[in-house]
Every structure is written in C-alpha cells, then in structure tokens.
C-alpha cells in the first residue's frame, strides 16, 4: 500500500546536533524536513581501487592496502625506468599491494 503525505503535514523529528553532540526533537513540516536534508552535504565515501585496474599518479601520496588487515601511506616512484611503490620501510614492486585509494582531505579547524 502506498501512502502519500502532504508537504504541509507536521512531523516530530529526532535530530542529532553534531556541534553539541546531543539529540533534540524538532517539529517541522515534511517540506521543511526535505529542505533541511537537502542542505546537508553527505560525507564522501572513498572506494578501494584495485592496482590491477589503475595506479595513482606518480609521486602522489595515497592509502595502500597492504593485505586484509594493514593499511599504510605511500606513493608510486620511478627508479630508473621502473615504477615502484615507496612506503616508509622501503620500495616494493608495483604488483606487491592489492589496492589503493586517495587520501581524504585534511581536517579543517573551524575558527
């Protein structure tokens, strides 16, 4: 069964205030709820990129999945004519790691 709700129907909505880290209740219309939700930007979800499909740009730091449990930061470097993964403990052949993803944007401190 499909039920339609008028845009001016009043709802009691539980919302979470990230700044104050607490829940609060707000009474609003369906139209107001839709507008409020549209104003919020959802977080970006990064996806692992298999190394067999694509490699990052040479010299760009990325997250590297070393295996099923470990992640590190590294980059592709060129040693002579050979491309290698470079991480904090050395260089590894390009086919050593299964996947990578771009680093997230740095956290911005609000002033």
Secondary structure, DSSP 8 states (H G I E B T S, - for coil): ------TT-EEEEEEEETTTTEEEEEEEEHHHHHHHHHHS--------EETTT----TT--EEEE-SSS-EEEEEEEEETTEEEEEETTEEEETTS-SEEEE---------
